[in-house]
């Protein structure tokens, strides 16, 4: 495998990281802060938690689609050489739906639901193919660092997007913000699309690629299930990633609804969180390689448990600021370490399929948490019990991941 020492590989690594810069505008502005609050409060109305319910449905339906399609599409990408084309297609689906947000008006609940769901499908589906490039960019000893660099670059992208949106926050002007997010996503995706390689093997037909993809994905699922450490890691990932995604999806809504933050305060809050997440991703990149990704994941999950307990008791906006900064540290580190950990189970040449399963597990996790958050919020008439319930997910994930062992016979995807 080529190292990142060559000029070509450095250029590809930088362009790969820039894609994280591009799509993080969507994650920060649409999912975490402004569109989440805009949809729940202005389009739906969050009386008695109704906005929480609809926003939870957006996440859950989109994640369900990605979860069900990712292994199959990953198999097609491996067999038919469609990785790059599918990556570009999913990316621009998301961008076009964000542009479509400009037509929304109060009461257009279903239209907003469809647009946001398709935008999420595009964003999350593209990540399957984006993640699959990592083993081509770095050797095993460098993958933790490169993964961390990607997440760190993404947090810089989030910071830039939020700073650009800030002038439009007071008074709140939604449409320029949505268009700026789409522009950042589109422009900074281009270096990756232009520099990262496409398929170099013998081309085959789409039907044959689909057949091979289905068969190999079914075989892969069976192989993973028979490997106890791979199975245990994926089960752990289901639970703790569900917790992470639920917090991300509802952090801004909680701040606006429960603590009364206005749009400008919300943007500044998430800006600060991006800085702390950037620091967390960078600080834990080297320990991910030296101490191992398992160590970093466990440390991050202890941090997350403390965060949700503190959020349940928070009474003031100042207290929430402190909690959010701590959450950012755990966010950057756990995501990068999880990706680096899973890579250790992947044999060379099967990256798309394995990351299809990785997406299946991660997105399947995110189906449950947001729905339960919305329903608990509506049942209790308060978001506090809903945020506290997330600790169950982190705790189960922590217990499971502690039992994962990287045995020599499983490293690199070799059968035990």
Secondary structure, 3 states (H helix, E strand, C coil): CCCCCCHHHHHHHHHHHHHHHHHHHHHHHHHHCHHHHHHHHHHHCCHHHHHHHHHHHHHHHHHHHHHHHHHHHHHHHHHHCCHHHHHHHHHHHHHHHHHHHHHCCCCCHHHHHHHHHHHHHHHHHHHHHHHCCHHHHCCCCCHHHHHHHHHHHHHHHHHHHHHHHHCCECCECHHHHHHHHHHHHHHHHHHHHHHCCCCCCCCCCHHHHHHHHHHHHHHHHHHHHHCHHHHHHHHHHHHHHHHHHHHHHHHHHHHHHCCCCCHHHHHHHHHHHHHHHHHHHHHHHHHHHHCCHHHHHHHHHHHHHHHHHHHHHCCCHHHHHHHHHHHHHHHHHHHHHHHHHHHCCCCCCCHHHHHHHHHHHHHHHHHHHHHHHHHHHHHHCCCHHHHHHHHHHHHHHHHHHHCCCCCCCCHHHCCC
